[in-house]
Amino acid sequence: QKSASHSKAVVSTQSTGSAKRRWRAFCQLFEYHIDDYNFGTLLRLDCKKTYNEQNTTLVPRVQFLAIEIARNRLGLNMCHFGRGTEKEEEVKDEEKKVDEEKREEESPPVPPPDSTSE
């Protein structure tokens, strides 16, 4: 849930005038460092979905790179590798441990072997 909101928050702010000015100033910092820094690039609005008309927007290349780097650091693109975010993995591991502990508590105790019958 949190990862989806991160993804949308990174992209949705670009529609306001102040956000556009901030992105423009950010992009200008890379004018002499990244080839074609302002070249139009397709960006997925929701990184968990595929590229399609409703899920893409055109942004400068450096903005695309900044957003994708942020998504990678947050683990939002891990869904494309068959894995969730690190936090999701941690939650799954914790749930698995709790389930195993419950099963151990619910199973009847095994009596120790009778040592007198030898």
Chimera marker file (.cmm) of the C-alpha trace (Angstrom):
<marker_set name="trace">
<marker id="1" x="0.000" y="0.000" z="0.000" r="1" g="1" b="0" radius="0.5"/>
<marker id="2" x="2.721" y="2.426" z="0.994" r="1" g="1" b="0" radius="0.5"/>
<marker id="3" x="4.838" y="1.677" z="-2.069" r="1" g="1" b="0" radius="0.5"/>
<marker id="4" x="1.987" y="2.534" z="-4.431" r="1" g="1" b="0" radius="0.5"/>
<marker id="5" x="1.461" y="5.863" z="-2.703" r="1" g="1" b="0" radius="0.5"/>
<marker id="6" x="5.203" y="6.618" z="-2.981" r="1" g="1" b="0" radius="0.5"/>
<marker id="7" x="5.101" y="5.980" z="-6.698" r="1" g="1" b="0" radius="0.5"/>
<marker id="8" x="2.066" y="8.162" z="-7.301" r="1" g="1" b="0" radius="0.5"/>
<marker id="9" x="3.380" y="10.937" z="-5.050" r="1" g="1" b="0" radius="0.5"/>
<marker id="10" x="6.628" y="11.172" z="-6.994" r="1" g="1" b="0" radius="0.5"/>
<marker id="11" x="4.817" y="11.641" z="-10.294" r="1" g="1" b="0" radius="0.5"/>
<marker id="12" x="1.563" y="13.426" z="-9.432" r="1" g="1" b="0" radius="0.5"/>
<marker id="13" x="3.243" y="16.634" z="-8.210" r="1" g="1" b="0" radius="0.5"/>
<marker id="14" x="4.417" y="17.540" z="-11.701" r="1" g="1" b="0" radius="0.5"/>
<marker id="15" x="1.038" y="19.008" z="-12.677" r="1" g="1" b="0" radius="0.5"/>
<marker id="16" x="1.289" y="22.109" z="-10.453" r="1" g="1" b="0" radius="0.5"/>
<marker id="17" x="3.043" y="25.277" z="-11.592" r="1" g="1" b="0" radius="0.5"/>
<marker id="18" x="5.469" y="25.389" z="-8.676" r="1" g="1" b="0" radius="0.5"/>
<marker id="19" x="6.388" y="21.725" z="-9.176" r="1" g="1" b="0" radius="0.5"/>
<marker id="20" x="7.070" y="22.371" z="-12.872" r="1" g="1" b="0" radius="0.5"/>
<marker id="21" x="9.383" y="25.257" z="-11.959" r="1" g="1" b="0" radius="0.5"/>
<marker id="22" x="11.225" y="23.093" z="-9.425" r="1" g="1" b="0" radius="0.5"/>
<marker id="23" x="11.628" y="20.250" z="-11.924" r="1" g="1" b="0" radius="0.5"/>
<marker id="24" x="12.846" y="22.706" z="-14.589" r="1" g="1" b="0" radius="0.5"/>
<marker id="25" x="15.465" y="24.113" z="-12.189" r="1" g="1" b="0" radius="0.5"/>
<marker id="26" x="16.494" y="20.557" z="-11.223" r="1" g="1" b="0" radius="0.5"/>
<marker id="27" x="16.813" y="19.518" z="-14.870" r="1" g="1" b="0" radius="0.5"/>
<marker id="28" x="18.973" y="22.542" z="-15.699" r="1" g="1" b="0" radius="0.5"/>
<marker id="29" x="21.563" y="21.353" z="-13.157" r="1" g="1" b="0" radius="0.5"/>
<marker id="30" x="22.337" y="18.442" z="-15.500" r="1" g="1" b="0" radius="0.5"/>
<marker id="31" x="22.502" y="20.409" z="-18.754" r="1" g="1" b="0" radius="0.5"/>
<marker id="32" x="26.260" y="19.856" z="-19.174" r="1" g="1" b="0" radius="0.5"/>
<marker id="33" x="26.465" y="16.447" z="-17.469" r="1" g="1" b="0" radius="0.5"/>
<marker id="34" x="23.875" y="14.250" z="-19.205" r="1" g="1" b="0" radius="0.5"/>
<marker id="35" x="23.554" y="13.964" z="-22.970" r="1" g="1" b="0" radius="0.5"/>
<marker id="36" x="20.097" y="14.956" z="-24.188" r="1" g="1" b="0" radius="0.5"/>
<marker id="37" x="19.119" y="15.777" z="-20.585" r="1" g="1" b="0" radius="0.5"/>
<marker id="38" x="15.892" y="17.401" z="-21.748" r="1" g="1" b="0" radius="0.5"/>
<marker id="39" x="15.023" y="14.830" z="-24.439" r="1" g="1" b="0" radius="0.5"/>
<marker id="40" x="11.412" y="13.660" z="-24.080" r="1" g="1" b="0" radius="0.5"/>
<marker id="41" x="11.102" y="10.263" z="-22.408" r="1" g="1" b="0" radius="0.5"/>
<marker id="42" x="8.037" y="8.154" z="-21.579" r="1" g="1" b="0" radius="0.5"/>
<marker id="43" x="7.492" y="7.623" z="-17.863" r="1" g="1" b="0" radius="0.5"/>
<marker id="44" x="5.057" y="5.158" z="-16.303" r="1" g="1" b="0" radius="0.5"/>
<marker id="45" x="2.825" y="6.976" z="-13.838" r="1" g="1" b="0" radius="0.5"/>
<marker id="46" x="2.308" y="3.776" z="-11.849" r="1" g="1" b="0" radius="0.5"/>
<marker id="47" x="5.509" y="1.747" z="-11.973" r="1" g="1" b="0" radius="0.5"/>
<marker id="48" x="3.680" y="-1.526" z="-11.255" r="1" g="1" b="0" radius="0.5"/>
<marker id="49" x="1.609" y="-1.241" z="-14.446" r="1" g="1" b="0" radius="0.5"/>
<marker id="50" x="2.693" y="-1.552" z="-18.079" r="1" g="1" b="0" radius="0.5"/>
<marker id="51" x="3.270" y="1.230" z="-20.550" r="1" g="1" b="0" radius="0.5"/>
<marker id="52" x="-0.053" y="2.283" z="-22.075" r="1" g="1" b="0" radius="0.5"/>
<marker id="53" x="-1.788" y="5.509" z="-22.999" r="1" g="1" b="0" radius="0.5"/>
<marker id="54" x="-3.396" y="6.016" z="-19.576" r="1" g="1" b="0" radius="0.5"/>
<marker id="55" x="-0.257" y="5.134" z="-17.592" r="1" g="1" b="0" radius="0.5"/>
<marker id="56" x="2.380" y="7.220" z="-19.358" r="1" g="1" b="0" radius="0.5"/>
<marker id="57" x="3.455" y="10.804" z="-19.552" r="1" g="1" b="0" radius="0.5"/>
<marker id="58" x="6.244" y="12.576" z="-21.411" r="1" g="1" b="0" radius="0.5"/>
<marker id="59" x="9.014" y="13.994" z="-19.213" r="1" g="1" b="0" radius="0.5"/>
<marker id="60" x="12.584" y="15.220" z="-19.744" r="1" g="1" b="0" radius="0.5"/>
<marker id="61" x="15.169" y="12.422" z="-19.617" r="1" g="1" b="0" radius="0.5"/>
<marker id="62" x="16.788" y="13.692" z="-16.406" r="1" g="1" b="0" radius="0.5"/>
<marker id="63" x="13.388" y="13.758" z="-14.663" r="1" g="1" b="0" radius="0.5"/>
<marker id="64" x="12.774" y="10.171" z="-15.805" r="1" g="1" b="0" radius="0.5"/>
<marker id="65" x="16.173" y="9.132" z="-14.413" r="1" g="1" b="0" radius="0.5"/>
<marker id="66" x="15.543" y="10.886" z="-11.080" r="1" g="1" b="0" radius="0.5"/>
<marker id="67" x="12.129" y="9.244" z="-10.650" r="1" g="1" b="0" radius="0.5"/>
<marker id="68" x="13.366" y="5.776" z="-11.638" r="1" g="1" b="0" radius="0.5"/>
<marker id="69" x="16.349" y="6.057" z="-9.284" r="1" g="1" b="0" radius="0.5"/>
<marker id="70" x="13.978" y="7.026" z="-6.453" r="1" g="1" b="0" radius="0.5"/>
<marker id="71" x="11.694" y="4.105" z="-7.316" r="1" g="1" b="0" radius="0.5"/>
<marker id="72" x="14.636" y="1.701" z="-7.328" r="1" g="1" b="0" radius="0.5"/>
<marker id="73" x="15.868" y="2.959" z="-3.957" r="1" g="1" b="0" radius="0.5"/>
<marker id="74" x="12.393" y="2.423" z="-2.524" r="1" g="1" b="0" radius="0.5"/>
<marker id="75" x="12.224" y="-1.032" z="-4.098" r="1" g="1" b="0" radius="0.5"/>
<marker id="76" x="9.159" y="-0.150" z="-6.160" r="1" g="1" b="0" radius="0.5"/>
<marker id="77" x="10.477" y="-1.761" z="-9.352" r="1" g="1" b="0" radius="0.5"/>
<marker id="78" x="11.135" y="-5.127" z="-7.675" r="1" g="1" b="0" radius="0.5"/>
<marker id="79" x="7.683" y="-6.280" z="-8.789" r="1" g="1" b="0" radius="0.5"/>
<marker id="80" x="9.157" y="-6.687" z="-12.280" r="1" g="1" b="0" radius="0.5"/>
<marker id="81" x="11.640" y="-9.232" z="-10.951" r="1" g="1" b="0" radius="0.5"/>
<marker id="82" x="8.976" y="-11.379" z="-9.313" r="1" g="1" b="0" radius="0.5"/>
<marker id="83" x="9.597" y="-9.887" z="-5.889" r="1" g="1" b="0" radius="0.5"/>
<marker id="84" x="7.927" y="-7.217" z="-3.798" r="1" g="1" b="0" radius="0.5"/>
<marker id="85" x="9.632" y="-4.394" z="-1.968" r="1" g="1" b="0" radius="0.5"/>
<marker id="86" x="12.058" y="-5.143" z="0.846" r="1" g="1" b="0" radius="0.5"/>
<marker id="87" x="9.433" y="-4.109" z="3.365" r="1" g="1" b="0" radius="0.5"/>
<marker id="88" x="6.875" y="-6.458" z="1.791" r="1" g="1" b="0" radius="0.5"/>
<marker id="89" x="9.447" y="-9.272" z="1.905" r="1" g="1" b="0" radius="0.5"/>
<marker id="90" x="10.152" y="-8.538" z="5.586" r="1" g="1" b="0" radius="0.5"/>
<marker id="91" x="6.427" y="-8.640" z="6.388" r="1" g="1" b="0" radius="0.5"/>
<marker id="92" x="6.021" y="-11.957" z="4.537" r="1" g="1" b="0" radius="0.5"/>
<marker id="93" x="9.004" y="-13.433" z="6.391" r="1" g="1" b="0" radius="0.5"/>
<marker id="94" x="7.598" y="-12.279" z="9.733" r="1" g="1" b="0" radius="0.5"/>
<marker id="95" x="4.169" y="-13.718" z="8.899" r="1" g="1" b="0" radius="0.5"/>
<marker id="96" x="5.807" y="-17.030" z="7.957" r="1" g="1" b="0" radius="0.5"/>
<marker id="97" x="7.645" y="-17.151" z="11.315" r="1" g="1" b="0" radius="0.5"/>
<marker id="98" x="4.425" y="-16.418" z="13.228" r="1" g="1" b="0" radius="0.5"/>
<marker id="99" x="2.587" y="-19.163" z="11.307" r="1" g="1" b="0" radius="0.5"/>
<marker id="100" x="5.346" y="-21.675" z="12.072" r="1" g="1" b="0" radius="0.5"/>
<marker id="101" x="5.275" y="-20.739" z="15.761" r="1" g="1" b="0" radius="0.5"/>
<marker id="102" x="1.489" y="-21.168" z="15.859" r="1" g="1" b="0" radius="0.5"/>
<marker id="103" x="1.747" y="-24.603" z="14.239" r="1" g="1" b="0" radius="0.5"/>
<marker id="104" x="4.360" y="-25.651" z="16.787" r="1" g="1" b="0" radius="0.5"/>
<marker id="105" x="2.143" y="-24.454" z="19.663" r="1" g="1" b="0" radius="0.5"/>
<marker id="106" x="-0.938" y="-26.212" z="18.274" r="1" g="1" b="0" radius="0.5"/>
<marker id="107" x="0.703" y="-29.548" z="17.562" r="1" g="1" b="0" radius="0.5"/>
<marker id="108" x="0.547" y="-32.045" z="20.436" r="1" g="1" b="0" radius="0.5"/>
<marker id="109" x="3.788" y="-32.537" z="22.298" r="1" g="1" b="0" radius="0.5"/>
<marker id="110" x="5.771" y="-35.586" z="21.287" r="1" g="1" b="0" radius="0.5"/>
<marker id="111" x="6.544" y="-37.769" z="24.282" r="1" g="1" b="0" radius="0.5"/>
<marker id="112" x="10.222" y="-38.489" z="24.802" r="1" g="1" b="0" radius="0.5"/>
<marker id="113" x="11.356" y="-42.002" z="23.899" r="1" g="1" b="0" radius="0.5"/>
<marker id="114" x="11.003" y="-44.524" z="26.697" r="1" g="1" b="0" radius="0.5"/>
<marker id="115" x="14.534" y="-45.178" z="27.906" r="1" g="1" b="0" radius="0.5"/>
<marker id="116" x="13.490" y="-48.036" z="30.228" r="1" g="1" b="0" radius="0.5"/>
<marker id="117" x="12.424" y="-50.359" z="27.417" r="1" g="1" b="0" radius="0.5"/>
<marker id="118" x="15.977" y="-50.927" z="26.197" r="1" g="1" b="0" radius="0.5"/>
<link id1="1" id2="2" r="1" g="1" b="0" radius="0.2"/>
<link id1="2" id2="3" r="1" g="1" b="0" radius="0.2"/>
<link id1="3" id2="4" r="1" g="1" b="0" radius="0.2"/>
<link id1="4" id2="5" r="1" g="1" b="0" radius="0.2"/>
<link id1="5" id2="6" r="1" g="1" b="0" radius="0.2"/>
<link id1="6" id2="7" r="1" g="1" b="0" radius="0.2"/>
<link id1="7" id2="8" r="1" g="1" b="0" radius="0.2"/>
<link id1="8" id2="9" r="1" g="1" b="0" radius="0.2"/>
<link id1="9" id2="10" r="1" g="1" b="0" radius="0.2"/>
<link id1="10" id2="11" r="1" g="1" b="0" radius="0.2"/>
<link id1="11" id2="12" r="1" g="1" b="0" radius="0.2"/>
<link id1="12" id2="13" r="1" g="1" b="0" radius="0.2"/>
<link id1="13" id2="14" r="1" g="1" b="0" radius="0.2"/>
<link id1="14" id2="15" r="1" g="1" b="0" radius="0.2"/>
<link id1="15" id2="16" r="1" g="1" b="0" radius="0.2"/>
<link id1="16" id2="17" r="1" g="1" b="0" radius="0.2"/>
<link id1="17" id2="18" r="1" g="1" b="0" radius="0.2"/>
<link id1="18" id2="19" r="1" g="1" b="0" radius="0.2"/>
<link id1="19" id2="20" r="1" g="1" b="0" radius="0.2"/>
<link id1="20" id2="21" r="1" g="1" b="0" radius="0.2"/>
<link id1="21" id2="22" r="1" g="1" b="0" radius="0.2"/>
<link id1="22" id2="23" r="1" g="1" b="0" radius="0.2"/>
<link id1="23" id2="24" r="1" g="1" b="0" radius="0.2"/>
<link id1="24" id2="25" r="1" g="1" b="0" radius="0.2"/>
<link id1="25" id2="26" r="1" g="1" b="0" radius="0.2"/>
<link id1="26" id2="27" r="1" g="1" b="0" radius="0.2"/>
<link id1="27" id2="28" r="1" g="1" b="0" radius="0.2"/>
<link id1="28" id2="29" r="1" g="1" b="0" radius="0.2"/>
<link id1="29" id2="30" r="1" g="1" b="0" radius="0.2"/>
<link id1="30" id2="31" r="1" g="1" b="0" radius="0.2"/>
<link id1="31" id2="32" r="1" g="1" b="0" radius="0.2"/>
<link id1="32" id2="33" r="1" g="1" b="0" radius="0.2"/>
<link id1="33" id2="34" r="1" g="1" b="0" radius="0.2"/>
<link id1="34" id2="35" r="1" g="1" b="0" radius="0.2"/>
<link id1="35" id2="36" r="1" g="1" b="0" radius="0.2"/>
<link id1="36" id2="37" r="1" g="1" b="0" radius="0.2"/>
<link id1="37" id2="38" r="1" g="1" b="0" radius="0.2"/>
<link id1="38" id2="39" r="1" g="1" b="0" radius="0.2"/>
<link id1="39" id2="40" r="1" g="1" b="0" radius="0.2"/>
<link id1="40" id2="41" r="1" g="1" b="0" radius="0.2"/>
<link id1="41" id2="42" r="1" g="1" b="0" radius="0.2"/>
<link id1="42" id2="43" r="1" g="1" b="0" radius="0.2"/>
<link id1="43" id2="44" r="1" g="1" b="0" radius="0.2"/>
<link id1="44" id2="45" r="1" g="1" b="0" radius="0.2"/>
<link id1="45" id2="46" r="1" g="1" b="0" radius="0.2"/>
<link id1="46" id2="47" r="1" g="1" b="0" radius="0.2"/>
<link id1="47" id2="48" r="1" g="1" b="0" radius="0.2"/>
<link id1="48" id2="49" r="1" g="1" b="0" radius="0.2"/>
<link id1="49" id2="50" r="1" g="1" b="0" radius="0.2"/>
<link id1="50" id2="51" r="1" g="1" b="0" radius="0.2"/>
<link id1="51" id2="52" r="1" g="1" b="0" radius="0.2"/>
<link id1="52" id2="53" r="1" g="1" b="0" radius="0.2"/>
<link id1="53" id2="54" r="1" g="1" b="0" radius="0.2"/>
<link id1="54" id2="55" r="1" g="1" b="0" radius="0.2"/>
<link id1="55" id2="56" r="1" g="1" b="0" radius="0.2"/>
<link id1="56" id2="57" r="1" g="1" b="0" radius="0.2"/>
<link id1="57" id2="58" r="1" g="1" b="0" radius="0.2"/>
<link id1="58" id2="59" r="1" g="1" b="0" radius="0.2"/>
<link id1="59" id2="60" r="1" g="1" b="0" radius="0.2"/>
<link id1="60" id2="61" r="1" g="1" b="0" radius="0.2"/>
<link id1="61" id2="62" r="1" g="1" b="0" radius="0.2"/>
<link id1="62" id2="63" r="1" g="1" b="0" radius="0.2"/>
<link id1="63" id2="64" r="1" g="1" b="0" radius="0.2"/>
<link id1="64" id2="65" r="1" g="1" b="0" radius="0.2"/>
<link id1="65" id2="66" r="1" g="1" b="0" radius="0.2"/>
<link id1="66" id2="67" r="1" g="1" b="0" radius="0.2"/>
<link id1="67" id2="68" r="1" g="1" b="0" radius="0.2"/>
<link id1="68" id2="69" r="1" g="1" b="0" radius="0.2"/>
<link id1="69" id2="70" r="1" g="1" b="0" radius="0.2"/>
<link id1="70" id2="71" r="1" g="1" b="0" radius="0.2"/>
<link id1="71" id2="72" r="1" g="1" b="0" radius="0.2"/>
<link id1="72" id2="73" r="1" g="1" b="0" radius="0.2"/>
<link id1="73" id2="74" r="1" g="1" b="0" radius="0.2"/>
<link id1="74" id2="75" r="1" g="1" b="0" radius="0.2"/>
<link id1="75" id2="76" r="1" g="1" b="0" radius="0.2"/>
<link id1="76" id2="77" r="1" g="1" b="0" radius="0.2"/>
<link id1="77" id2="78" r="1" g="1" b="0" radius="0.2"/>
<link id1="78" id2="79" r="1" g="1" b="0" radius="0.2"/>
<link id1="79" id2="80" r="1" g="1" b="0" radius="0.2"/>
<link id1="80" id2="81" r="1" g="1" b="0" radius="0.2"/>
<link id1="81" id2="82" r="1" g="1" b="0" radius="0.2"/>
<link id1="82" id2="83" r="1" g="1" b="0" radius="0.2"/>
<link id1="83" id2="84" r="1" g="1" b="0" radius="0.2"/>
<link id1="84" id2="85" r="1" g="1" b="0" radius="0.2"/>
<link id1="85" id2="86" r="1" g="1" b="0" radius="0.2"/>
<link id1="86" id2="87" r="1" g="1" b="0" radius="0.2"/>
<link id1="87" id2="88" r="1" g="1" b="0" radius="0.2"/>
<link id1="88" id2="89" r="1" g="1" b="0" radius="0.2"/>
<link id1="89" id2="90" r="1" g="1" b="0" radius="0.2"/>
<link id1="90" id2="91" r="1" g="1" b="0" radius="0.2"/>
<link id1="91" id2="92" r="1" g="1" b="0" radius="0.2"/>
<link id1="92" id2="93" r="1" g="1" b="0" radius="0.2"/>
<link id1="93" id2="94" r="1" g="1" b="0" radius="0.2"/>
<link id1="94" id2="95" r="1" g="1" b="0" radius="0.2"/>
<link id1="95" id2="96" r="1" g="1" b="0" radius="0.2"/>
<link id1="96" id2="97" r="1" g="1" b="0" radius="0.2"/>
<link id1="97" id2="98" r="1" g="1" b="0" radius="0.2"/>
<link id1="98" id2="99" r="1" g="1" b="0" radius="0.2"/>
<link id1="99" id2="100" r="1" g="1" b="0" radius="0.2"/>
<link id1="100" id2="101" r="1" g="1" b="0" radius="0.2"/>
<link id1="101" id2="102" r="1" g="1" b="0" radius="0.2"/>
<link id1="102" id2="103" r="1" g="1" b="0" radius="0.2"/>
<link id1="103" id2="104" r="1" g="1" b="0" radius="0.2"/>
<link id1="104" id2="105" r="1" g="1" b="0" radius="0.2"/>
<link id1="105" id2="106" r="1" g="1" b="0" radius="0.2"/>
<link id1="106" id2="107" r="1" g="1" b="0" radius="0.2"/>
<link id1="107" id2="108" r="1" g="1" b="0" radius="0.2"/>
<link id1="108" id2="109" r="1" g="1" b="0" radius="0.2"/>
<link id1="109" id2="110" r="1" g="1" b="0" radius="0.2"/>
<link id1="110" id2="111" r="1" g="1" b="0" radius="0.2"/>
<link id1="111" id2="112" r="1" g="1" b="0" radius="0.2"/>
<link id1="112" id2="113" r="1" g="1" b="0" radius="0.2"/>
<link id1="113" id2="114" r="1" g="1" b="0" radius="0.2"/>
<link id1="114" id2="115" r="1" g="1" b="0" radius="0.2"/>
<link id1="115" id2="116" r="1" g="1" b="0" radius="0.2"/>
<link id1="116" id2="117" r="1" g="1" b="0" radius="0.2"/>
<link id1="117" id2="118" r="1" g="1" b="0" radius="0.2"/>
</marker_set>
